[in-house]
Amino acid sequence: MDESAALSMLAEALPTAGDDAAVVGEQVLTTDMLHETTDFPDGTTRYTAGWRAVAASLSDVAAMGAEATAAVAVYAAPAFDAEELTAFVDGARDVCGYVEAEYVGGDLDSHQEFTVATTALGRTSDPVRRSGARPGDAVCVTGTLGRSAAAIRLFRRGDHEWANDLFRFTPRVVPGLAISASATAMIDSSDGLSRSLHQVAEASDCGFAVETPLPIDEAVDEVAEDAADRRELGVFFGEDFELVFTAPPEALPGLRDVCDVSITEIGTVTDDEGTVTLDGAPLPDRGYTHGE
C-alpha cells in the first residue's frame, strides 16, 4: 500500500494519534524520520540537517497551535565524525532556541545511511484540529510556498550555499500560537498546499475555493522552467512547513498585526464537501509522498 493508505489504516487503529501531533492531556507529541537518500540532497550540511530535521517536528507542534517545549533526535550514520556530529547538534540546538524550546539530546546508532529520527514536545490546553473549518471562513497560508522545491533544484545545480539557506526553514511556532486564538482548523504544508487542503476538507467535511495569485517564493522563479513548472513546485511539491489555516475573515487584520510572518488569504471554505478548486478548476489531491 502507499503512504496515504497506510496512514488511513493506522488512523482507524490509533484514534488518539491526533492530526499533525498526538494530544496527551495538555501535551502534544510528534515524531519524524528523515533519510539521506530521500531527504538530504548532496551538499546538505550537517548543520542544515540538524536544523531541518528538528524543525520538521517543531512544525507539527506549530500546526496544533501549541507552545514548543523540547525536542530530541536519533542520529544514525555509517560512522561518527566529530565535526559532522557537532554541526548537527548545533543546528538542532539553534532551531530549538529560535522558538524558545530546548534541545535535550537523543540517541546515537550505526546505520547504512545517514538517518535522523526526531521527536518534539509542545504544550496547549486548546489544540487546533483539522476538523473545525466552517463555510465562509477564510483560507490562509503563512509565508511563501516552494522554498524546498527551489532548494532541491539548487542543490542539483551545485548552488549549495543558497540551497542550504532555503532548507533551513523557520518552524512557525510563534505565529501558530497567535493564530490559534482565531483559527478554526490548521495544518502544516509539509505534504504540499494541495494535499493539505484536501486533508482539512476531509476532516472538516467541507470544500475549498482557492484563487490565484498564491504566495510562491521568489526562489521558485529562479529555477522553474515555465508557468506550469512554477505551479507544480509551489502547489504540489511540499516540504515547505508553512501553516495552512482557516479563520473568520474578520479575524485576519488582528492576526496580521500580531504575527511576525506574512499571512495571505488564498480562498474561502465552502459547503461543497471534499471539493477543492483553484480558480474554479478541480485541484488534484496530490503532494509529497515519503520514499519517492
Buried (B, 14 or more C-beta within 10 A) or exposed (E): EEEBEEEEEEEEEEEEBBBBBBBEEEBBBBBBBBBBEEBBBEBBBBBBBBBBBBBBBBBBBBBBBBBBBBBBBBBBBEEEEEEBBEBBBBBBBBBBEBBEBBBEEBEEEEBEEBBBBBBBBBBBEEBBBBBBBBEEBBBBBBBBBBBBBBBBBBBEEEBBEBBBBBBBBBBBBBBBBBBBBBBBBBBBBBBBBBBBBBBBBBBBEBBBBBBEEBBBBEBBEEBBEEEEBBBBBBBBBBBBBBBBBBBEEEBBEEBBEEBEBEBBBBBBBBEBEEBBBBEEEEBEBBBBEBEE
